[in-house]
């Protein structure tokens, strides 16, 4: 038995996926993951068959959308890098 799940993931900074030359803009992206159930086990477990990132971000108005095949490791690495990105310090108003 196969299943497909869609998740929205948020990037606060531009990010790069290995298969792209240019970084993608910050925003919320739809990630679609296709999985198949591993039947040999006595409990429910699934293996990933394919994962696709919909580009551009869902906030970007576009008549054309593409589904970029990615690995879960690529997405996890990009999300981790995004979370660790240094944010500029807040500036104090001078009076």
Secondary structure by P-SEA (a helix, b strand, c coil): cbbbbbbbbbbccccccccccccccbbbbbbbbbbbbbcccccbbbbbcbbbbbcccccccccbbbbbbbcaaaaaaaaaaaaacccccbbbbcc
